[in-house]
C-alpha cells in the first residue's frame, strides 16, 4: 500500500507537466504549465489531497480484492483457510475443557445435571454456550439457582443451590417433595422413603406450605400421633391423627385453634378418649364427634337413665 502511494506521488506530477523535450539552448520557462498550476491548486485542498494520496490507492486495492473474490474457487479457499486458522486457535490446550465439576448438589441431582448438560469432553470453551447450559440446569425442579463458569486449568464448574425439601405432598400423580416455597424438588415412590418429612395432601396444599409448617410446629406435643394435614377446599386444613381421629381447623386462626385443642389434650386427655372428630371451625363452640361404638354406648346409657324404674308391687290385704 505504501509503495503504491509513493509511486502515485512520483508519477502524477510528471504526467501533468507533460513529456515535451526542451530544445538545446532554449531557456526553460520557470512558470508552471496550466495543468501543473491546476494540479498544485487542487493539491492544496485537504480533501482532494487525501482522495488522491489515500482514496485512489485504497480503491485500487479494493477493486483488485473484489475481482479476486469474484471467483467461487477463491472464496472457498479463503473460507477454508479462515476456518482452519479459527480451529487451530480454539483447539489450543489453553482453551480446552477436560473436566466437569459439580458443587452443591447431592448424588441424585448431580446425575440429573450431567444428564441435562450433555457435554462430551474434551470440548473447546468456544463451543460452550454457558447461558443456555445454566438455563437448562435451573429448569430442574430441585435447583434454586446455578452458576456456570470455566476455571483455569480446563475445568467446567457448575455451582448450584439445591432446594431443600421440607414436606411430602401427596397428589394425584404420586408423592412429591416440596421446599419451603412450595416448589417441587422431586418425587418419591413410597412414603417410607422420606418418613422424616411431614405429609400434606389435597389441592392447593403446596400453596399454603407456610401455614402447614406452622401447624406441624404447634403440634409438636402430639407429633408421634400426627399422620399429616389435608387441605380442604383449598381454604382450610384438617389434621389427621392415628386411630382415625381428625381435628377440623378453621379457615383463619388455625394455629391458635390447634394450640387450644392441644391444651385440652394436656389438661383433660381429650384425644385419648373415644373421639372421632374435634371440630374447631366455630371458635366459640368446639364440637366433638364420637366413634360409632362410643356413640351407641352413650345413647344406651342415656336411654337407661331416662327410663323410670318399675313401680313396687302393692301388697294384697288378707
C-alpha angles and dihedrals in degrees: 000000000000091000091054092051092050092047091050092051092050098046103039098065091048091051091050093048090052131227100260111143121231116236117241112270092013115128115237116236107235091205114101121246121255093258092045090051092050091048092052091049091050092048089056087065108090095212094050092044091054090045092054098039099039112009099055096048091045091048090050092052092048091049091052090048091050091051090050093049091049087082114086091212091055092049092050091049091050092049091049091050093049092049092049091052091046093050092047091055098042095047095054114125091247091064100041121108110213104164139043120214122189119194130187098021133106123233096272094048092045090056090049091050092051089050095053094039093062095190120164107206135247097045134154115257088229089065094055120095099204095183093053091045092052090049092053091050095048088051087070108101093225093057120086096181139343140201123201124192141150113244126210109269096045103285124137109214122203110188113187136182104220122213112243114221115229101176145016115241116205107210136164094272097046142278117333130189114225132185131222090279094054093252117141113244099181146309135267131204100222137020090239091064089076104020088149092071125074119248127236128178142181138063113309093013094127091052090061096043092128092060091043092055090048090052092050089051092050090049093058093115090060097030095127089060097045115103099176149288127279121203110225119205090339089280111077144018138246115201111215118209132183119276087048092282122153135194111206108210127200126249093250128029093024095151093052091047091051091050089055091051091051090048089055089049092052093045103039106009092246096168093045090067127085092276123143102184134019105197112201098163090109104057095199095047118036113193131211125207117198127215115262093253093049091044092053091048092049092049091049091052091048092049092049091050092050095051111092116234116257115268118256114253117258111240116238121240115242 
